[in-house]
Amino acid sequence: MVERSPGVTAEMVDAVLVNRPTSPVDAESRLLALQGFLLLPDSAVLTAINKRIGNILRKAPPDQGVSVNAALFGESQGAEALLYRVVGNLSQGSGARVRAGGAGAATPRP
């Protein structure tokens, strides 16, 4: 069982289960992807950012079909504009990798 593997914490299992995997194989794939993600050098920073975003979204009203107006970022090379482009590119690539090979395939390789 993966959840009894070295390096797998209860928090990791909870993080996988909260997304309601469709099967034990899906759960294992997600857990392995999470383990791979946590090995990345920036995982701690990205995890903290994700937690902050989650907290903000929980306080926001329900989905109102809001879209991002990138023109409001100001300079085209600013941090916000760059982040918007990078996330957009990663989202497209991750979706294709997940469809091709499961959750672990979505983790970019350094």
N, C-alpha and C positions, 0 to 999 in steps of 0.2 A: 504494500500500500504506500502510495506516495506521501500521504499525510504523516506517515511515521518515518519518513526518510530524514536523514540528518540535514539540518538547516531549514526545515519546514516548521514554521511556527503556527500557533493557533490563529494569530492575526492574518497570516497568509491564507490559511484555509478559509477563514471568514470572508476575506476580500474576494476570494474566488466564488464562494457560495452565494454571496449577496447578489451576484450577477446571474444567478439561477442557470447554471450550466445544464445543457439539454441531456447529458448522459455522463456516466463515469469517465468515459474517454475524453469528453469535452472538458470536464473538471480537471482531469490530469493534464491535459494540454494547456489549459489556462494556468494551472499551478506551475508547470515547467516554464511557461512564458514569463510568469511573475518572477521566478527564481532567476531567469536570464536577465530580466530587466534590473533586478536588484544588484546584479554584478556590474552594471554600467557605472562609470565614474560619476555621472550626474544624477543618479537615481535618487539620492537623498534630497537634492534641490527640487527635482521634478515632482517628487512625492509631496513635498511641502507646498509647492505651488498648486498642485492638484487639490490638496486638502483645502487650501484657501479659496480656490475657485468653487469647490463644492459648497463651502460655507456661504459664499456670496449667493450662489444659485439657490440654495435652500431658502434664503431670505427673499428672493425675488418672487414676483407674482408668477402664476402659471404661464406656460408658453403662450406668447402672444404673436408668434410668427415674426419676431424681430430679426432683421438682417443687419449685417455689419456694413457700415458706410465707411470704407477705407479712406475716403477723401478727408475725413475728419481727423486722421492721424497726423496731419501736418506734413512735415518733410517726408519725402518718399523713402529716404534711407534711415529714418528714425527707428528706434527700437520697436515701437508698436507695429509699424508697417512691415518691418522685417519679420517679426514674430507671426503676424497674420499670414504672410506669404509662406513661411516655413511650415506652419501648422496646416495650411491648405495643401501644400505639396505632400506632407507626411500623411495627411488624411487620405488622399487619393491613393498613395502607394500602399498604405496599411490595409485599406479596404481590399485592394487587389490581392495582397499577400494572404490575408485571412481567407478570402474565397478560395485561393489556390491551395493553402496548406494549414489552416487552423490558426489558433491564437498565437502559438509560438512563432509562426512565420511572420507575424506583424512586427516583432521586435527588430528594429534596425540593428545591423551588425556593425560594431565599431571598426 
